[in-house]
Amino acid sequence: MIKLSDSPADIEKAADILKSGRLVAFPTETVYGLGADAFNTFALARVFEVKGRPRFDPLIIHIANLDALERIACIDGFDSQRRKQLNLLIDSFWPGPLTLVLPKRREVPDLATAGLPTAAVRFPSHPIARNLITLSTGAVAAPSANPFGRLSPSRAEHIIDTLGNSIDCIIDGGPCSVGVESTVLELLPVPRLLRLGGISMEQLELLIGPVEKNNAELECGPVKKEQFAAPSPGMLQSHYAPQTPLFLHSQKAMTVLPYNEKEGYLFFSAKNRESWNCRTIAGQLPDNNKPQTILTLSEEGNTTEAAANLFEYLHILDKSGVTCIHAETLPEEGIGAAVNDRLRRASVIH
């Protein structure tokens, strides 16, 4: 694997690697993606192979300008209301952490869309991602750059640890700013939220009106899931999981947990952590001497900061040697709902 910087020369090298049908991991504002030419079936097949990803799970196709959308999506069948909603979403949230599920053109390989008549499309805001896409093929299919079902990578180091030499190249662009994957929205037949993410339900409904929430999940098990293509990535009941068992608790339940030095703890705010500290271990862990097994997503209780730190801190706890991880839910509003979604899917008991 080649590790490259975020310099213009290195991004151009990575673009050449993509154009040759090989795989490049690169940063976006959400998490790092594992990119392949969206129209190269051999490259797409390698993405599924490297990640151990089932073929029923579609990929998100990333673009870097609106002209590229016409290569992927066909919106001829949209009525005036859906066209208006589409334009509002594009104008307000692109570039950004919103993926739109739209009718696809026949030229888009079925492998990228799990054989569905729709394609998931995103226009990322990260400058490295946009430059890479522009310099390569203009359409890059890129799921998160991690083994399927495991913690998403928010730093280059996370990819090196998990995928290593199974990929061809990685661009190190530092930590991701949003920290959770994109929101996925389907527009036909009605607006329907398929995955919570960097754009909240409240933001969507404020812009385009009522949005249905999809409650269907695909269960893990011996069933041949390839028979049931998911309309969106991230819909498995069990997903985004550390290798260490994770237990999810309400704020109230978290603050009365007994302390065990062999276990890990992930709090939302300093206020909640200190409430637990006072009740359980009577201040035995002063602020300047907390072990790396007790982490706080946001000292001030800010959900945006908590989202940005989520996967980074779960990676730290997963590598710390603890026997299990206790995590606290966030307020169920804004991006906090997306964080809770990831934690629920990562937990032992859903």
C-alpha positions, 0 to 999 in steps of 0.5 A: 500500500502507498501512503500519500499526503494531501499535496496536489502532486500526491492527489494526482498520483492517487487519481491515476491509481483510481483511473487504472482500476485500483483502490484508493482510501481517501478522506471525506468530511464524514468518514474515510471512503474506499474509492473505486471507479464507479463504472469499472466492474473489476474495481467495484468487485475488489471493493466488495472483496477487500471489505468482505461486503455482501453484494446486497449492500449498494455503494454510494457514488461520489461526484464532484460537480453537478454535471456528473449527476447526469451520468448516474441519475435519470430524473425524467420521471420526476413531477414538479414537486419532486423536482422542486424538492431535489433542487432544494436539497442540492442547493442547500446540502450539496456539497455536504453529508447528504446522499440522495437515492435516485433512479439510475441510468442503465450505464451504471453497473448493477454491482454498484447498486446491488441490482436496484433500479436506483443509485445512491449519489453524494457530492462531498464537501471535503476538498481532497475528495473533490479534487481526487474525484475530479482528477480521476473518473468524475464518479467514484464509488466509495463505501467506508474504508473498513472491514464490513460491519466494523467501526468506520475510519475517521483517521488514516491510521484506522485504515492502516490497522484494519485493511493494510496492504489489501488496498493500493493507496491511502491519502492521509488528510487528517481527522474527518470533521463530521465523524458519522456517515452521510444521511441517506434520503430516497425521493421516490415515491415519497421522501423517505429517510433511509439512514441518519447521518450528518444532515438531521431529520429536522433539517430535511423536514424544515426544507422539503416538508414531511419525510418518512422514516424507514424502520426496516432493518436487515438482520444478520444471520444465515439467510442469504441476504444477497436475495434482499438488496438493501435500498441504502448502505447502513441498514443492517441491524448490526453494524459499525461495531467494535470487536469489543462488546458494546453495551448502550445505556441511557444517561440515567443508567450510565451514571449509576453503573459500578466502576470496573477497571477492566471495562471501558466507558464512553460518556457524552459530556463532562457533566454526566461523567462527573456525576457517575464519578461521584456516585461510583468511585467517589472521585478516585479519578481526578480530572488530570489522571483519567485512564484512556478507558474513560472517555468523553465525546464532548466536554461541553455536551455538544452533539456536533463535537460528539459526532466528530469524536465518536469513531475515534474514541471507539477505536481507542477503547477497542484497542485498549484491552477492555473486556467491554465498552459501556456507552451513553446515549446522546440527546435524540435530536439533530446529529445526536440521533445519528450518533445514537443510531450508530451506537445502537447498531454497534451494541450487543443488545439492540 
